[in-house]
Amino acid sequence: MLHDPSHYEPPAVIEEIRLHPRDKAVLRALAGDVAEIAALPVHQEKAALWRRLNDLDSVRPMVWVNEICWNEMNVDDELTLRTQHPWAQDQERALRRLLYQWRHLPGDMIVDDFLTCPLAIHSTDFGIIEDVDTIKMDKTSDICSRHFKILIKEPEDIQKIRMPVVTHDEKATEIRYQAMCEVYDGILPVRKSGQTHIWFTPWDYLIRWWGVQEAMLDIIARPDMVHAAVDRMVDAWMAELDQFVEQNLLSLDCNNTRVGSGGYGYVSALPGRDFEPTHLKPHNMWGCSNAQIFSDVSPDMHWAFALEHDLRWLQRWGLTYYGCCEPLDGKMDMLRRIPNLRKISVSPWCKPERAVHEIGRDYVISHKPNPAILAESQWDPVQARRNIRAFLDAAGGQCHVEFIMKDISTVRYHPQRLWDWTAIAMEEAER
């Protein structure tokens, strides 16, 4: 999603971008490396494999790595920035990370033969700014422990959740676009891109304002209040989506855009027959949802207090992805009530045999291996292979599976662990 609904970020102040020749030279050199990689035929081959996976006609399991602890990845200054201008540094950081992943942990990643210029879209917050205390164990990391202070205590507090307002600063978009075109001229084309896949997850934000224990108890003690709060959150996301549509700010995600908490969105069913290339609609795209905090909530309550509310959102999309970290292997009867469901998250807390049995070949299994193996005091590649092999054996070669290594908080400053894991996963997937 383009913003975090629990924070307020003011619209960016965009000024003319004037780069020193040294900055421009750095970016052009990196873009040249990307262009060479993007020209390789393997990307078309991988795109076809991802498409067949999402079409439920998979050739083999697919492998992808994201949510990487980049603060621990720098080897031989591969990620060290050399530009000075802030805009150039943002460009350089993205290019260096892309090149790094391709060189060391590509899996089934795809590199586009163009660069993307995001539209300068701004969406206001949802009215409540989270109040949180944090503790960091590693100052270089974005990972921290959080203590959220309760902001929703009584039914009247639900009205603090407000409807967002979406704007597009066309001048800012054009400044960024022209700057990119000038820098990368003759190397890679530049394409403008609006809002692609939207991370829709009301409960992820409600618990920041409500409190985990408090919200779970209120499901029993004050169910009407809980229903009203979830409805209000869905209303806010729907209001935002309506503005994306009205202002023509959506862009396709049936490509190498991440879908849900899983892999790429390549699929034959999208954008579909009812498609206007100049004015995209939600039914041409992927939707998603989850309720991670409902890991130990019964299927009936999961349906009543989360998924039934989500259906207002999910039914607007062409295909949908459901789940993240919550174990869903015991809730398939509930998930089958989603009419356009295509992919289901199978987290490390699922029972593999039950998940495989319940899902079968009806949906894509988006399996999340446990990243804790990368954080052990000693790296154990043999165990990493056993874990991957065990899930594939449970699937029996009959299911449509993607391996998504994510939520990587640390590799103990040994990035080679992640390189090794990716290589092992690819070896097993291609067996």
N, C-alpha and C positions, 0 to 999 in steps of 0.2 A: 504494500500500500504506500501511497506517496507521503503519508504522514502517520504519526502516532496519535490516535484520538485523545490520549490522556495528557498531551503536551500542547502548548501553543508555540508555534513558530511563525514569526512575522514574515511577510513576503520578502523575498530576497531583493536587495538593492543592486540593480544591475547597471554598471557603467560600461563605457566603451572598453574593450579588451585590447590592450596594446602590449605586445610581448617583445622582450629583448630577443635579438637574433639567436642567442645561445639557448633560450628556452624553446624557441621554435625548432631549432636543430635537434634538440633532445626528443621532442615529440615526434618529429618526422622520422627520426631513426627508429623509434619504437614502433610507430605505425607501419614502417616498411617491413619490420620483422613480422608484425601481425598479418600484413598483406600476403607475405610469402606462405605463412601457415594457412591462411584462409583459402588460398588457391589450391590446396591439396584436395584430391578427389575423395579422401576419406570422410570429409564432412558430409558430402551427399550420401555416402554409404551409411554413415551413422544416423543421419536424419531419417533415412528409410527404415532403419532398425527401430528407432524410437517411434516412428509412425505405426509400424506394425505392432509394436508392444501396446500402444494406446488404442489400436484398432482391435485388440484381443486376438491377434494373429501373430504372436511373438515368435521370433527365431531363436532367441536366447535371452537370458537375463541381461539387463542393462545396468551400468555402474556410473555413479556420479557422486562427486564430493562438493559440498558447499558448507556455509557457516564455518569458515576456517578461522583459526586463531592466528590471524596474520601477524600479530605482534611477535610471534615465536618462529616465523617462517624464514626470516631473512638469512640467506646464505650467500657468501661472497658478494655482498652488497647488491644482490639482484633486485631488491626492493627499495634500495636507498634512493630517495628523490634527489634530482639534480637541477630541477627548475626552481625559479624563485617566485614567479607570479602565482598567487593563490589559485586562480582558475587553471593555470597550466599544471599546478601540482595535482589538482583533482583529476585532470586528464592523464597525467603521468602515472598516478597511483593506479588508476583503472587499467591502463595498458600494461604496466609492469606485473600486476596481479594476474591478468589474463595470460601473459607470456609465461609467468612462473608456473601457473597451473598446467599449462600445456606441456612444459618441459619436464615437470616432476610428478604430477598426479592427474593426468588427463582423464583416465577412465574412458567414458564415452562422451566426453564433452565435445561441443561443436563451436567452431569459431566462424562468425559471420564475415562475409566479404564486404562489409560496410560498417561504418560507425554510427552510433545513435545519438541524436541530439534530443534530449527530453524537452517537451513543451514546458514552459515556465508556469505550471499550474500551482495554485495555492488553495488549500482548503483549511478553513478555520478549525479550531479544536471542537470537541463535543461538550464544551462548557465547564468541565471539571478538570482542573490541573492537579495531577497527583501530587501528594505530599509524602515524600519518602526519605528515609535515612539509608545511607549506603555504606558498606564496608568493602574495601578492596584488599585482596591478598597480593595482587600484582598490579602495580601502578601503570604498567604498560598495556594492561588488558581492559577491554570493555566489560568483562565479566565481574559481577560484584554481587554481594548479598544485599537484599533489600528488606526494609521494614516499612510497610505502608501504613500511613495514618488514616483512620477511618473518616470518610467524608459523606457516606450515605448511611444514615442511622434510622431515619424515619421516612414514612411514605412521601411526605412533602419534599424530601431531599431529591427524589427522583426527577423533579422539575429542574434540577441543576443541569441535567443532560439536555443540551440544546441542539438544534438542527444546524449543521454546518453550512457555510456559504463558500461556493467554489468560484474562483476567478482565474482567468488566463491572461497573463501579461504578454501580449503579442510582441511588444517592442523588445522585452527581455529575451523572448524566444529567438527573435530575429538576430539580436546581437550575438547570442551564443552560436547560432547556426552559421552566421557569416564568419565568425572567428574560426569555427571548426573547418568550414570549407576552405578558408584561406590557408590555415596551417597544414591541412592534409591534402591539399590540391595535388592531383596527379598520383596519389598513393592509394587512398581509399575514399569512396564516395560517402557522403553524410546524409542520413535520413532523419527527418523529424519524427518523434514518437510521442504519442499521448499516454494516457493511463492504460496500462496493460492489466495484468492479473491483479486482483484486489484481495488482500488477506483479510477475510471477514471472520471475526471471532469475538462476538460480544462478551463472552465470559472471561476472556483473557483480560479485558479492561475493567469489567464490573468488579472483579475481586480486588483490583488495585484500589478501588474507591470504597468497597464494602467491607473488605477483610475476608480471608478464606473461611475461617471458622465461623464467623458471623453469617456469611452468605449461606453456608451449608446448613447451619441451624435454622435459618429463616425459611429455607425450603420447607421445613416441617412446621415451624412456629408461625410464619407469616407468608404463606404461599401466594396470596393475592398480591402482596407487595413485590415479591420476586417476579411474578408474571408481568406485573406492570413495568418493572425496571427493564426486563429483557425486551419487552415490546417497544419500550422507548429507545433502546439501543438499536433495534432493527429499524425503527422509524428513521433514526439519524443516518444510518448507512444508506437506507433507501433514498432519503432526501439528497444525499451526496451523489448517489448513482444517477438519479434523475437529472441532476445538473450536468454531470459528465455527458449524458446523452443529449440534453438540450443544447449544450455548447459544442457538441461534436468533438469531444476530447478523448474518446476511447481509441485504442489501437489493438490490433490482433495479438493473440497470445498462443495461437496454434503453431508455434515455432520454437526457437530455443529459449523461450521465456519459461521460468520456473512456474510450475502449477502447484498450488497448495503447499504442502511441506515436502513435495516429492521432486520429480525430475521434469524434463522438458514436456512441452505441450503439443508436440507434433501429433496430429490426428487427422484422419480423412473426413470425419463427420463435420469438422469446422473449417471455414466459417459457415458452411451450410448453403442451401439453395436460396433462402431468403436473405440475401446479402447485398448491401449497397456499399461498394468499395469507398465511396466518398463520405459515408455516414454510418459508422459501425454501431451496432446495437448489442446489448448484453447476450442475446440469443446466438450471436456469432462467436461467443467466447466461453472460456472456462470459468466456473464459479467454484467456491470452496467454503468450508466451515469446519469448526471443531469445537470441542468443549473439554479442554485438557484437564480442567479442575474436576471433571466428572469421572475420573478414573475409577473411583469406588462407589459411584452412584449406580443404582439398579437401572436396567434397561428401561423400565416403565417411567422412572423419574427422569432419566436422561432424555427420553422422548418428550415428556410433558414440559420440562423446564428449559430445554435447549432446542432439540432438533425440530419439534413442532413449530416453534417460533421461527427457526431458521428457514423453514420451507418457503416462507414469503419471499425470501432472498434467493434461495437455491433454484426455485422454479423459473427464475428469470433468465437463467443461463442455458447454453446449449448442452454442455456436459459439466459434471461436478466431481470434485475431489473431497473426500471427507476424512478428517482426523489429523492427529499430530502425535503427541506423546501418550495420549490416553490409550489404554488397551481396549481394543474393540472386538477381540476374537469371540467374546461371549455376547455380542450385541448385534449379530448379523440380521436377525429378524427385524430389528428396528431399522437398520441401514437399508434393507431392501425396500423400505417404504419411500425412499428417495427416488423419484421416477427417472432422473437423468444421471444417476450415479455411474461413474466409470472407474474411479481409482479409490482405493482404501488404504489408509496408513496402517502398517503393522509395526508397532513400536517394539523396543527391546523388552517391554513388560507383557507382551502377548505370549501365549503358548503356541509355538510354531505349528505343531500338528493340528491343533484345533483351528487355528486361523486358516491353514491350508484347506482343511476339510470343509469349513464353513463357507469360505470364499470360492474355492474351486477355480473354474475357468470363467466365472461370470464377471469378474472385475480384475483390474490390475492390482496386484499386491505390491504396495509401496513399502518395502521392508527397510527398517532403520536399524542397522547393526549398532550395538552398544559402543559409543565412543570412549567409554571408560577404559577399554583395553589400551588406548593410546596414552593414558595417563598413569599407568602402573609404574612402579619404581624400576622395573626391568621390562624391556620390550620383549614380547613373546610372539614372534611371527607364526610359530607352529600352532599356538592356540588361536590366533587370528584366523588362520586357514581352517582349523577345525570348526570354528563358529560359522564361517561362511558355508562350509561344506555341509554342516548339519542342517542349515536352513534349506539348502538346495536339495538335500536328500529327502527332507520332509515334503518339499514341493514335488519331488518325484519326476521332474521334467514335464509335468502336466499343466503347470500354472504359468500365468503371465507375471513375471517378477522384475522389479527394479530394486537395486541396492543403492540406498541413499545414505552415505556417511555424512552426518550433520551434527550440529550442537557440539562442535569440537572446542571445548573450553581450554584445553592444554594438551600439548604433546611433550611436556617436560623440557621444552626448548630443544627437542630432538626432531626436527621436521622430517628426517629420513623415515621416521616411523610411519608417517602418513603416506610418504612416497611408497614404502613397502606395502602398506595395507592396500593401496590402490592397485599396485601390480598384482598382488595375490588375488584380490577380488576379480580382476580381469582374467587371470589365468583360470580361476574356477568357473567364471561365467562362460568362458569360451570352450571349456572342456566338453 
